Amino acid sequence: MDAVTVSTNVLANGNSVQADSNMENGLITASEEPQSFPANTEVANGTEREGWSNKMDFIVACIGYAVGLGNVWRFPYLCYKNGGGAFLVPYFISLFCCGVPLFFLEITVGQLFQQGGISVWKMYPVLKGIGYAAFTIASFFCTYYIVICGWAFFFLFSSFTKNLPWGDCTGYWTDIKCNDPSLQPEVGFDGHFLTTNGTWLSNEQGQSPAQQFWERRVLNVSGGIDQVGSVRLELLGCLILAWALCYVCICRGVKQTGKIVYFTALTPYIILTVLLIRGSTLPGAGKGIRYFITPRWEKLTTPTVWVDAATQIFFSYGVGIGSLISLGSYNNFKNNCLFDTLVVGFVNACTSLYAGFVTFSVLGYMAYRLGVEVEDVVDEGPGLTFVSYPTAVNTIPGSFIFSIIFFCMLLMLGLNTQFCVLEGIVTSLMDEFPQYNLRKRRKLLLLGLCVIGCTLGIPCVTEGGIYVLQLYDSYGASGICLLWVATWECACISYGYGIKRFYREISNMLGFEPGRYWMVAWVILTPAVSGQGIFIFSLADYQPAKYGSDYLYPSIGQAIGWLMTLASIQWVISFGLWSFLKAPGSLRKRWLHVTTPKLLPHVHIDPEQLIPTVDGIVSSTNAVELHNLHNGERVFQQNGDIPRGGDELSHVTSASGTPQTGYDNMSFVK
């Protein structure tokens, strides 16, 4: 064979590297050594893509991300509301049909393509709007979730006193409706309590000291969303502190984040254990725990029980907002992410149950103290965390110590999730816009995001801020949005990119077949449960957002909420239409353009073990000829230098010159 000199552009993440190769006697000899791309290194604008220091960093980060405030306040409440132990039946069914498969899907997609939550969907360009939808939900989530951390800071600082301020009715913020337990005589009027000015009021009119501290001191809550009021400067300071802590902890990248989460993710388990030991020794604790685990099977016939179970799974596992994709993109390409998924899934489910025992031991004690049933002291969401818990803690000897411990735990749980969601946003932006060299400017980018997030969160720390936050929670990052994104993720992988193709690629990545169950889940189970089942039922059984039990949002408030919802879910359709309309050529060519993958898996093949072949024919040159979709230049990748995540290469040209799509017709043989 005559010697042939070939000049070609090797494209890697948009950067062209000029290479001259001589092909002689069936071998390729290059004028310079071809670049080697490690599994979690991205050579983009001269900046290395970092990765986790080790496997445990990633697992602990995922645990910290998935185990959040919802495990402490939402899961126990839903168990109480939906039949106690019977609620575990739909919970675990939803876990295996939706939660774990979606968790595995998102981590796998990130690890396979080594890209963030937006750019990874170039695998099927017409549905790249999935990434922008998830990014929008994550932005809403970051804006309001950290406000809860600000509240926890406020309570933490208020706990550094021997007599907790929510323990009695002596504070300047209390009024005549404050029901101080220390003022009540042993014998009084049935159904009435003695006020601070010596008069009697009915129990229905009264409020606990903790409730008045929460509503009148912390929030100074206004009459409605149309009465925003002034900014609560103390809460604003706590919000700024929380954002500053986020910046300091993750500014250096995932290597630093991976070390910090060892403390913030594992310490809450120690605190939960301390609280469980103390709570189980309190009178009435057994009654509360029995209420938690006793099944009421008749509840299973109610559709809302199944919706609540599935929605809790989506919230708890954090799927649908792109963060898991970004976290997975920093994994080593050969990492066994199936093992990681099973570990995190097991720990998350056990943590919810564990927190339930802690919660109901305390609520049983509260019911004993107040002489009422357990269901009469249970509240949902912030009411459980910032009213019921402080009330219970105040009655325990050494109350201020347990208060400090409890709110430290809340802070760690909240900040863990905030760290990972914010890291996902940063990664998505850096990978989606490499032309701006954002990876080198990571600290500046993160600082800008923190400032923007803090500014957008200011309405949540006004006197009407609780109403704004409830809109974010009910609409901006609601179950409807998450279900929508998750359904399209499964559709993209299963029916767009191709489930068989995806399964082959992840099997090659893992080194073994993960099991056909995952294919069935992604193709049938998860879309059927999340999309056709729960999503449709949620719309049909829509209930307007409300705060507490009596405040219903006015029409303008609900309109703002639905605009938040549409801000995320519209991306899938609008971006797809925009991509199709701007594509060149006839309708058929446009459709081919927007459905042809522009992103190939990050494949790093060891040339000692595998030889890439096209259509099953081993090339004597050991080279794979690739055709770039955009400029028609031919690219020769030598053995092992298969296109990496981020390489916008979408056609394979076989030895016969026939264009092939992606890796469908490429095999790897021993």
C-alpha positions as CSV (number, residue, x, y, z in Angstrom):
1,M,0.0,0.0,0.0
2,D,1.4,3.4,-1.0
3,A,2.0,5.9,1.7
4,V,-0.7,8.4,1.9
5,T,-0.6,11.7,3.9
6,V,-3.9,12.9,5.2
7,S,-4.6,16.3,6.7
8,T,-7.6,16.4,8.9
9,N,-9.3,18.5,11.7
10,V,-9.9,16.5,14.9
11,L,-12.8,18.1,16.6
12,A,-13.0,18.0,20.4
13,N,-15.7,20.0,22.0
14,G,-15.7,22.6,19.3
15,N,-11.9,23.0,19.3
16,S,-10.0,22.1,16.1
17,V,-6.6,20.4,16.4
18,Q,-4.6,20.2,13.2
19,A,-3.0,16.7,12.7
20,D,-1.1,15.2,9.9
21,S,-1.1,11.5,9.7
22,N,0.7,9.1,7.5
23,M,-1.0,5.9,6.6
24,E,1.5,3.3,5.6
25,N,1.4,-0.5,5.5
26,G,-2.0,-0.5,7.1
27,L,-0.8,1.5,10.1
28,I,-1.4,5.1,11.1
29,T,1.5,7.1,12.2
30,A,0.9,10.6,13.4
31,S,3.2,13.6,13.4
32,E,2.3,14.2,17.0
33,E,0.8,11.9,19.6
34,P,-2.9,11.9,19.6
35,Q,-4.5,13.3,22.8
36,S,-5.7,10.9,25.5
37,F,-8.9,11.9,27.2
38,P,-9.3,10.4,30.7
39,A,-12.9,9.5,31.7
40,N,-13.7,12.6,33.6
41,T,-11.4,15.1,32.0
42,E,-12.7,17.6,29.4
43,V,-10.2,19.6,27.4
44,A,-12.3,22.6,26.7
45,N,-10.6,25.9,26.1
46,G,-7.6,24.5,27.9
47,T,-9.5,23.9,31.1
48,E,-9.6,20.5,32.6
49,R,-13.0,19.1,33.6
50,E,-12.7,17.9,37.1
51,G,-14.2,14.9,38.8
52,W,-15.0,13.4,42.1
53,S,-11.9,12.5,44.2
54,N,-13.3,9.0,44.8
55,K,-16.5,7.0,44.6
56,M,-17.6,7.7,48.2
57,D,-17.6,11.4,47.5
58,F,-20.2,10.9,44.9
59,I,-22.4,8.5,46.9
60,V,-22.3,10.8,50.0
61,A,-23.1,13.8,47.8
62,C,-26.1,12.0,46.3
63,I,-27.3,11.0,49.8
64,G,-27.0,14.6,51.0
65,Y,-28.9,15.7,47.9
66,A,-31.7,13.2,48.2
67,V,-32.1,13.3,51.9
68,G,-33.5,16.7,52.7
69,L,-36.1,18.6,54.6
70,G,-38.9,16.6,53.0
71,N,-37.7,13.5,54.8
72,V,-38.2,15.2,58.1
73,W,-41.4,17.2,57.6
74,R,-43.3,15.9,54.5
75,F,-43.0,12.1,54.7
76,P,-44.2,11.8,58.3
77,Y,-47.1,14.1,57.6
78,L,-48.1,12.1,54.5
79,C,-48.0,8.9,56.5
80,Y,-50.3,10.4,59.1
81,K,-52.6,11.8,56.4
82,N,-52.8,8.7,54.2
83,G,-53.3,5.7,56.4
84,G,-50.1,5.4,58.5
85,G,-48.3,2.1,57.7
86,A,-50.7,1.5,54.8
87,F,-49.1,4.5,53.0
88,L,-45.9,2.5,52.7
89,V,-47.5,0.2,50.1
90,P,-48.0,2.9,47.4
91,Y,-44.8,4.6,48.6
92,F,-42.6,1.6,47.8
93,I,-44.5,0.8,44.6
94,S,-43.8,4.3,43.4
95,L,-40.2,3.9,44.6
96,F,-39.5,0.9,42.4
97,C,-41.6,2.1,39.4
98,C,-40.5,5.7,39.3
99,G,-38.0,6.9,41.9
100,V,-35.2,4.4,41.5
101,P,-35.5,4.0,37.7
102,L,-35.4,7.8,37.2
103,F,-32.6,8.2,39.6
104,F,-30.6,5.6,37.7
105,L,-31.5,7.1,34.3
106,E,-30.3,10.6,35.2
107,I,-27.1,9.5,36.8
108,T,-26.4,7.1,33.9
109,V,-27.1,9.8,31.2
110,G,-24.7,12.2,32.9
111,Q,-22.0,9.6,33.3
112,L,-22.4,8.3,29.8
113,F,-22.2,11.6,28.0
114,Q,-20.1,13.6,30.6
115,Q,-22.3,16.7,30.2
116,G,-24.5,18.8,32.3
117,G,-28.3,18.9,32.6
118,I,-28.9,21.0,29.4
119,S,-26.3,20.0,26.8
120,V,-26.7,16.3,27.5
121,W,-30.0,16.4,25.6
122,K,-28.2,17.1,22.3
123,M,-28.4,13.3,22.1
124,Y,-31.9,14.0,20.6
125,P,-31.8,17.7,19.7
126,V,-35.6,18.2,19.2
127,L,-36.1,17.5,22.9
128,K,-33.3,19.6,24.2
129,G,-36.0,21.7,25.8
130,I,-36.1,19.1,28.5
131,G,-32.8,20.5,29.8
132,Y,-34.0,24.1,29.8
133,A,-37.2,23.0,31.6
134,A,-35.2,21.2,34.3
135,F,-32.9,24.2,34.6
136,T,-35.9,26.5,35.1
137,I,-37.3,24.3,37.8
138,A,-33.9,24.1,39.5
139,S,-33.7,27.9,39.4
140,F,-37.1,28.3,41.1
141,F,-36.1,25.7,43.6
142,C,-32.9,27.3,44.5
143,T,-34.6,30.7,45.0
144,Y,-37.1,29.6,47.6
145,Y,-35.5,26.5,49.2
146,I,-32.7,28.5,50.7
147,V,-35.2,30.8,52.4
148,I,-36.1,27.8,54.6
149,C,-32.4,27.6,55.5
150,G,-32.6,31.3,56.4
151,W,-35.6,30.6,58.8
152,A,-33.5,27.8,60.4
153,F,-30.7,30.2,60.9
154,F,-33.1,32.6,62.7
155,F,-34.4,29.9,65.0
156,L,-30.8,28.7,65.6
157,F,-29.7,32.1,66.7
158,S,-32.8,32.5,68.9
159,S,-31.9,29.2,70.6
160,F,-28.8,30.6,72.3
161,T,-30.7,31.5,75.5
162,K,-31.6,29.4,78.5
163,N,-35.3,30.2,78.2
164,L,-36.4,29.8,74.6
165,P,-38.4,32.8,73.3
166,W,-41.3,30.6,72.1
167,G,-41.7,29.0,75.5
168,D,-44.2,31.5,77.0
169,C,-46.3,34.6,76.2
170,T,-44.0,37.3,77.6
171,G,-42.5,38.4,74.2
172,Y,-43.4,41.8,72.8
173,W,-44.9,40.0,69.7
174,T,-47.5,38.1,71.6
175,D,-51.1,39.2,71.9
176,I,-54.2,38.2,74.0
177,K,-54.7,35.1,71.9
178,C,-51.5,33.5,73.2
179,N,-52.2,30.4,75.2
180,D,-49.4,30.1,77.8
181,P,-49.4,26.7,79.4
182,S,-47.7,28.0,82.5
183,L,-50.7,30.3,83.2
184,Q,-53.4,27.6,83.0
185,P,-54.9,26.6,86.4
186,E,-55.3,22.9,87.1
187,V,-59.1,23.5,87.2
188,G,-60.7,25.9,84.7
189,F,-63.5,26.3,82.3
190,D,-63.8,23.5,79.9
191,G,-62.8,24.4,76.4
192,H,-61.3,27.8,77.5
193,F,-57.8,29.1,78.5
194,L,-56.7,31.9,80.7
195,T,-55.1,34.8,78.8
196,T,-52.2,37.0,80.0
197,N,-54.6,39.8,81.1
198,G,-56.7,37.4,83.2
199,T,-59.7,36.9,80.8
200,W,-60.9,33.6,79.3
201,L,-61.0,32.7,75.7
202,S,-62.1,29.6,73.9
203,N,-59.4,27.1,72.8
204,E,-60.4,27.6,69.2
205,Q,-59.3,31.3,69.4
206,G,-56.0,30.5,71.1
207,Q,-52.5,30.1,69.6
208,S,-49.5,28.5,71.1
209,P,-46.5,30.6,72.0
210,A,-44.5,28.8,69.3
211,Q,-47.1,29.6,66.7
212,Q,-47.1,33.3,67.7
213,F,-43.3,33.4,67.6
214,W,-43.4,31.9,64.1
215,E,-46.1,34.0,62.6
216,R,-45.7,37.3,64.5
217,R,-41.9,37.4,65.3
218,V,-40.2,35.5,62.6
219,L,-42.5,36.2,59.6
220,N,-44.6,39.0,60.9
221,V,-47.0,37.6,58.3
222,S,-49.3,40.0,56.5
223,G,-53.0,39.4,55.5
224,G,-52.3,38.0,52.0
225,I,-50.1,38.0,48.9
226,D,-51.5,41.4,47.9
227,Q,-50.0,42.8,51.1
228,V,-46.3,42.3,50.6
229,G,-45.3,44.8,53.3
230,S,-41.7,45.6,54.2
231,V,-38.6,43.5,54.1
232,R,-37.8,41.6,57.3
233,L,-34.2,42.8,57.8
234,E,-33.3,40.0,60.2
235,L,-34.5,37.3,57.7
236,L,-32.7,39.1,54.9
237,G,-29.5,38.9,56.9
238,C,-30.1,35.2,57.5
239,L,-30.8,34.7,53.7
240,I,-27.5,36.5,52.8
241,L,-25.7,34.3,55.3
242,A,-27.1,31.1,53.8
243,W,-26.1,32.2,50.2
244,A,-22.7,33.2,51.4
245,L,-22.2,29.8,53.0
246,C,-23.3,28.1,49.8
247,Y,-20.7,30.1,47.8
248,V,-17.9,29.4,50.2
249,C,-18.6,25.7,50.3
250,I,-18.9,24.9,46.5
251,C,-16.8,27.7,44.8
252,R,-13.9,25.4,44.3
253,G,-15.8,22.7,42.5
254,V,-17.0,19.2,43.2
255,K,-13.8,18.0,44.8
256,Q,-14.3,20.5,47.6
257,T,-18.1,19.9,47.7
258,G,-17.5,16.2,48.0
259,K,-15.4,16.7,51.2
260,I,-17.9,19.1,52.8
261,V,-20.9,16.9,52.3
262,Y,-19.2,14.2,54.5
263,F,-20.0,16.4,57.4
264,T,-23.2,18.0,56.3
265,A,-24.7,14.7,55.0
266,L,-23.7,12.3,57.8
267,T,-24.0,14.5,60.9
268,P,-27.9,14.7,60.6
269,Y,-28.0,10.9,61.2
270,I,-26.2,11.4,64.5
271,I,-28.6,14.1,65.5
272,L,-31.6,12.1,64.4
273,T,-30.4,9.2,66.6
274,V,-29.9,11.5,69.6
275,L,-33.5,12.9,69.1
276,L,-34.9,9.4,68.7
277,I,-33.3,8.2,71.9
278,R,-34.5,11.2,73.8
279,G,-38.0,11.2,72.2
280,S,-38.6,7.5,72.8
281,T,-38.0,8.0,76.6
282,L,-40.7,10.7,76.8
283,P,-44.2,9.9,78.0
284,G,-46.7,9.3,75.2
285,A,-44.0,8.5,72.6
286,G,-45.2,4.9,72.2
287,K,-48.7,6.2,71.3
288,G,-47.2,8.5,68.6
289,I,-45.1,5.7,67.1
290,R,-48.1,3.3,67.1
291,Y,-50.1,5.9,65.2
292,F,-47.3,6.2,62.7
293,I,-47.0,2.5,61.9
294,T,-50.6,1.3,62.4
295,P,-52.0,0.7,58.9
296,R,-55.5,2.0,57.9
297,W,-56.0,-0.1,54.8
298,E,-59.2,1.6,53.7
299,K,-57.1,4.6,52.7
300,L,-55.6,2.7,49.8
301,T,-58.9,3.0,47.9
302,T,-58.4,6.8,47.8
303,P,-56.6,8.0,44.6
304,T,-55.0,10.9,46.4
305,V,-53.0,8.5,48.5
306,W,-51.3,7.1,45.4
307,V,-50.7,10.6,44.0
308,D,-49.2,11.7,47.3
309,A,-46.9,8.7,47.4
310,A,-45.6,9.2,43.9
311,T,-45.2,13.0,44.3
312,Q,-43.2,12.4,47.5
313,I,-40.9,10.1,45.7
314,F,-40.2,12.7,43.0
315,F,-39.5,15.4,45.7
316,S,-37.4,13.1,47.8
317,Y,-35.1,11.8,45.0
318,G,-34.7,15.1,43.3
319,V,-35.4,13.9,39.8
320,G,-36.5,16.1,37.0
321,I,-34.3,19.2,37.8
322,G,-31.1,18.2,36.1
323,S,-28.9,18.1,39.2
324,L,-28.4,14.3,39.2
325,I,-27.3,14.5,35.5
326,S,-24.7,17.1,36.4
327,L,-23.5,15.2,39.5
328,G,-23.2,12.0,37.4
329,S,-21.2,13.8,34.7
330,Y,-18.3,14.1,37.1
331,N,-18.1,10.3,37.6
332,N,-15.4,8.1,36.2
333,F,-16.8,6.7,32.9
334,K,-16.5,3.1,34.2
335,N,-18.1,3.9,37.6
336,N,-20.7,1.3,38.7
337,C,-23.6,3.8,39.0
338,L,-26.1,1.0,39.4
339,F,-24.6,0.2,42.7
340,D,-24.6,3.9,43.6
341,T,-28.3,4.1,42.7
342,L,-29.3,1.1,44.9
343,V,-27.3,2.4,47.9
344,V,-28.8,5.9,47.7
345,G,-32.3,4.6,47.1
346,F,-32.0,2.3,50.2
347,V,-30.6,5.0,52.4
348,N,-33.2,7.5,51.3
349,A,-36.1,5.2,52.0
350,C,-34.7,4.2,55.4
351,T,-34.0,7.8,56.4
352,S,-37.7,8.7,55.7
353,L,-38.8,5.8,57.9
354,Y,-36.2,6.7,60.6
355,A,-37.3,10.4,60.6
356,G,-40.9,9.3,60.9
357,F,-40.1,7.5,64.2
358,V,-38.3,10.6,65.5
359,T,-41.2,12.8,64.5
360,F,-44.0,10.8,65.9
361,S,-42.3,10.0,69.2
362,V,-42.2,13.8,69.7
363,L,-45.7,14.3,68.5
364,G,-46.9,11.6,70.8
365,Y,-45.3,13.4,73.7
366,M,-47.0,16.6,72.6
367,A,-50.4,14.9,72.5
368,Y,-49.8,13.6,76.0
369,R,-48.9,17.0,77.3
370,L,-51.9,18.7,75.7
371,G,-54.3,15.9,76.5
372,V,-55.4,15.5,72.9
373,E,-55.1,12.9,70.1
374,V,-52.0,12.6,68.0
375,E,-53.8,13.8,64.9
376,D,-54.7,17.1,66.6
377,V,-51.0,18.1,67.0
378,V,-49.8,17.2,63.5
379,D,-49.3,20.0,61.0
380,E,-47.8,20.0,57.4
381,G,-44.6,21.5,56.1
382,P,-43.3,24.6,57.9
383,G,-45.9,24.3,60.6
384,L,-44.5,20.9,61.6
385,T,-40.9,22.1,61.6
386,F,-41.2,25.6,63.0
387,V,-44.2,25.2,65.3
388,S,-44.7,21.6,66.5
389,Y,-41.0,20.7,66.9
390,P,-40.1,23.9,68.8
391,T,-43.2,23.4,71.1
392,A,-42.1,19.9,71.9
393,V,-38.4,20.8,72.3
394,N,-39.4,23.5,74.8
395,T,-40.9,20.9,77.2
396,I,-37.7,18.8,77.3
397,P,-35.2,19.4,80.0
398,G,-32.2,21.2,78.6
399,S,-34.5,22.5,75.9
400,F,-32.1,25.1,74.4
401,I,-29.4,22.4,73.8
402,F,-31.9,20.2,71.9
403,S,-33.1,23.2,70.0
404,I,-29.6,24.1,68.8
405,I,-29.0,20.5,67.8
406,F,-32.3,20.3,66.0
407,F,-31.9,23.4,63.9
408,C,-28.3,22.6,63.1
409,M,-29.7,19.4,61.6
410,L,-32.3,21.3,59.6
411,L,-29.6,23.6,58.3
412,M,-27.4,20.7,57.2
413,L,-30.3,18.9,55.5
414,G,-31.3,22.1,53.7
415,L,-27.8,23.2,52.7
416,N,-26.9,19.7,51.4
417,T,-29.7,19.8,48.9
418,Q,-29.0,23.5,48.0
419,F,-25.3,22.7,47.4
420,C,-26.1,20.0,44.9
421,V,-28.9,21.8,43.0
422,L,-26.7,24.9,42.7
423,E,-23.8,22.8,41.5
424,G,-26.1,21.3,38.9
425,I,-27.0,24.8,37.7
426,V,-23.4,25.8,37.4
427,T,-22.3,22.7,35.6
428,S,-25.2,23.0,33.2
429,L,-24.2,26.5,32.3
430,M,-20.5,25.7,31.9
431,D,-21.2,22.7,29.6
432,E,-23.9,24.5,27.6
433,F,-21.8,27.6,26.9
434,P,-18.2,26.5,26.5
435,Q,-17.5,29.4,24.2
436,Y,-17.6,31.8,27.2
437,N,-14.9,29.8,29.0
438,L,-17.1,29.6,32.1
439,R,-15.1,26.8,33.6
440,K,-12.2,29.1,34.1
441,R,-14.5,31.7,35.5
442,R,-16.4,29.4,37.8
443,K,-16.0,31.5,40.9
444,L,-17.3,34.6,39.1
445,L,-20.2,32.6,37.6
446,L,-21.1,31.2,41.0
447,L,-20.9,34.6,42.6
448,G,-23.2,36.0,40.0
449,L,-25.7,33.2,40.5
450,C,-25.7,33.6,44.3
451,V,-26.3,37.4,44.0
452,I,-29.1,36.8,41.5
453,G,-30.7,34.1,43.6
454,C,-30.4,36.2,46.8
455,T,-32.0,39.1,45.0
456,L,-34.9,37.0,43.7
457,G,-35.4,35.6,47.2
458,I,-36.0,39.0,48.8
459,P,-39.8,38.9,48.2
460,C,-39.8,35.7,50.2
461,V,-38.5,37.5,53.3
462,T,-41.0,40.3,53.3
463,E,-44.1,40.4,55.5
464,G,-46.0,38.6,52.8
465,G,-43.1,36.4,51.9
466,I,-44.6,33.2,53.1
467,Y,-47.3,33.5,50.5
468,V,-44.7,34.1,47.7
469,L,-42.7,31.0,48.9
470,Q,-45.9,28.9,48.9
471,L,-46.4,29.9,45.2
472,Y,-42.8,28.8,44.4
473,D,-43.4,25.5,46.2
474,S,-46.9,24.8,44.8
475,Y,-46.3,25.9,41.2
476,G,-42.7,26.8,40.3
477,A,-41.2,23.5,41.5
478,S,-44.4,21.6,41.9
479,G,-45.1,17.9,41.3
480,I,-46.7,18.7,37.9
481,C,-43.5,20.2,36.6
482,L,-41.4,17.4,37.8
483,L,-43.8,14.8,36.4
484,W,-43.8,16.5,33.1
485,V,-40.0,16.6,32.8
486,A,-39.5,13.0,34.0
487,T,-42.0,11.7,31.5
488,W,-40.2,13.5,28.6
489,E,-36.9,12.2,29.8
490,C,-38.1,8.6,29.5
491,A,-39.7,9.4,26.1
492,C,-36.5,10.9,24.8
493,I,-34.4,7.9,25.8
494,S,-36.9,5.2,24.9
495,Y,-38.4,6.5,21.7
496,G,-36.1,9.2,20.5
497,Y,-32.5,8.2,21.2
498,G,-33.5,4.5,21.2
499,I,-33.8,2.3,24.2
500,K,-31.9,-0.6,22.7
501,R,-29.0,1.7,21.7
502,F,-29.0,3.3,25.1
503,Y,-29.0,0.0,26.9
504,R,-26.1,-1.3,24.8
505,E,-24.1,1.9,25.5
506,I,-24.6,1.8,29.3
507,S,-23.8,-2.0,29.3
508,N,-20.5,-1.2,27.6
509,M,-20.0,1.6,30.1
510,L,-20.7,-0.5,33.1
511,G,-19.0,-3.6,31.8
512,F,-22.1,-5.7,32.4
513,E,-25.8,-5.7,31.6
514,P,-27.7,-3.9,34.4
515,G,-30.9,-6.0,33.7
516,R,-33.9,-5.8,31.4
517,Y,-36.1,-4.4,34.2
518,W,-34.6,-0.9,33.6
519,M,-35.6,-1.0,30.0
520,V,-39.2,-2.0,30.9
521,A,-39.3,0.7,33.6
522,W,-38.1,3.5,31.2
523,V,-40.2,2.4,28.3
524,I,-43.5,1.5,30.1
525,L,-43.7,1.7,33.9
526,T,-42.3,5.1,34.7
527,P,-44.1,7.0,31.8
528,A,-47.3,5.2,32.6
529,V,-47.2,6.0,36.3
530,S,-45.8,9.5,36.1
531,G,-47.2,10.7,32.8
532,Q,-50.4,9.0,32.0
533,G,-51.4,8.3,35.6
534,I,-50.3,10.9,38.2
535,F,-49.8,13.8,35.9
536,I,-53.2,13.6,34.4
537,F,-54.9,12.9,37.7
538,S,-53.0,15.9,39.3
539,L,-54.5,18.2,36.6
540,A,-58.0,16.7,36.9
541,D,-57.9,16.9,40.7
542,Y,-56.3,20.3,40.8
543,Q,-56.8,22.2,44.0
544,P,-55.8,25.9,44.2
545,A,-52.8,26.7,46.4
546,K,-53.6,27.9,49.9
547,Y,-51.6,28.9,53.0
548,G,-52.7,27.2,56.2
549,S,-56.2,26.0,56.4
550,D,-58.1,29.2,55.7
551,Y,-56.2,31.5,53.3
552,L,-57.0,30.9,49.6
553,Y,-55.0,32.7,47.0
554,P,-56.8,35.3,44.9
555,S,-57.1,34.9,41.1
556,I,-54.0,37.1,40.5
557,G,-51.9,34.9,42.8
558,Q,-53.1,31.7,41.1
559,A,-52.3,33.3,37.7
560,I,-48.8,34.1,38.8
561,G,-48.4,30.5,40.0
562,W,-49.5,29.0,36.7
563,L,-47.1,31.4,34.9
564,M,-44.3,29.8,37.0
565,T,-45.5,26.4,35.9
566,L,-45.7,27.3,32.3
567,A,-42.2,28.9,32.5
568,S,-40.7,25.5,32.8
569,I,-43.0,23.0,31.0
570,Q,-43.3,25.2,27.8
571,W,-39.6,24.6,27.0
572,V,-40.1,21.1,25.7
573,I,-42.6,22.1,23.1
574,S,-41.4,25.6,22.2
575,F,-37.7,24.7,21.9
576,G,-38.6,21.7,19.7
577,L,-40.7,23.9,17.4
578,W,-38.0,26.5,17.2
579,S,-35.4,23.9,16.4
580,F,-37.5,22.5,13.6
581,L,-38.4,25.9,12.1
582,K,-34.8,27.1,12.0
583,A,-33.4,23.9,10.5
584,P,-32.6,24.2,6.8
585,G,-34.1,22.2,3.9
586,S,-37.3,20.5,3.3
587,L,-39.6,19.2,6.0
588,R,-38.0,15.8,5.8
589,K,-34.5,17.2,6.0
590,R,-35.5,19.4,8.9
591,W,-36.9,16.5,10.8
592,L,-33.8,14.4,10.2
593,H,-31.7,17.4,11.3
594,V,-33.5,17.8,14.7
595,T,-33.7,14.1,15.4
596,T,-30.1,13.2,14.5
597,P,-27.9,13.0,17.7
598,K,-25.4,15.8,18.0
599,L,-23.7,14.3,21.0
600,L,-22.0,10.9,21.3
601,P,-21.3,9.0,24.5
602,H,-18.0,9.6,26.2
603,V,-16.3,6.4,25.2
604,H,-12.7,5.7,26.2
605,I,-11.7,2.4,24.9
606,D,-8.5,0.7,25.9
607,P,-6.7,-0.3,22.6
608,E,-5.1,-3.2,24.4
609,Q,-8.6,-4.8,24.9
610,L,-11.0,-3.5,22.3
611,I,-10.7,-2.8,18.6
612,P,-13.4,-0.5,17.1
613,T,-14.9,-1.9,13.9
614,V,-17.5,-0.6,11.5
615,D,-20.3,-2.9,10.4
616,G,-18.4,-5.8,12.0
617,I,-15.3,-5.3,9.7
618,V,-12.0,-4.8,11.4
619,S,-10.2,-2.0,9.7
620,S,-6.5,-2.8,8.9
621,T,-5.7,0.7,9.9
622,N,-7.5,0.4,13.2
623,A,-9.2,3.8,12.5
624,V,-12.8,4.8,12.5
625,E,-13.8,7.4,9.9
626,L,-16.3,9.8,11.2
627,H,-18.3,12.4,9.3
628,N,-19.1,15.7,11.0
629,L,-22.6,16.8,10.6
630,H,-21.9,20.6,10.5
631,N,-19.0,21.2,8.1
632,G,-18.6,17.9,6.3
633,E,-14.9,17.5,7.3
634,R,-13.7,13.9,7.7
635,V,-12.2,13.0,11.1
636,F,-10.0,10.1,11.7
637,Q,-10.0,8.8,15.3
638,Q,-7.2,6.4,16.1
639,N,-7.8,3.3,18.3
640,G,-9.1,4.5,21.7
641,D,-9.7,8.1,20.7
642,I,-13.4,7.5,20.1
643,P,-15.5,10.8,20.3
644,R,-16.1,12.0,23.9
645,G,-19.0,13.6,25.6
646,G,-19.4,17.0,24.0
647,D,-18.2,15.9,20.6
648,E,-20.9,17.1,18.2
649,L,-20.3,14.2,15.8
650,S,-23.4,12.4,14.6
651,H,-22.6,10.3,11.5
652,V,-20.4,7.4,11.0
653,T,-19.1,6.6,7.5
654,S,-18.5,2.9,7.0
655,A,-15.7,1.4,4.9
656,S,-18.1,1.3,2.0
657,G,-18.7,5.1,2.2
658,T,-22.3,4.7,3.5
659,P,-23.2,7.3,6.2
660,Q,-24.3,5.6,9.4
661,T,-25.9,7.3,12.4
662,G,-24.1,7.5,15.7
663,Y,-22.9,4.2,17.1
664,D,-25.8,2.0,16.0
665,N,-23.6,0.2,13.5
666,M,-20.3,0.3,15.4
667,S,-19.3,-2.8,17.3
668,F,-16.5,-3.4,19.7
669,V,-14.8,-6.9,19.7
670,K,-12.2,-8.5,21.8
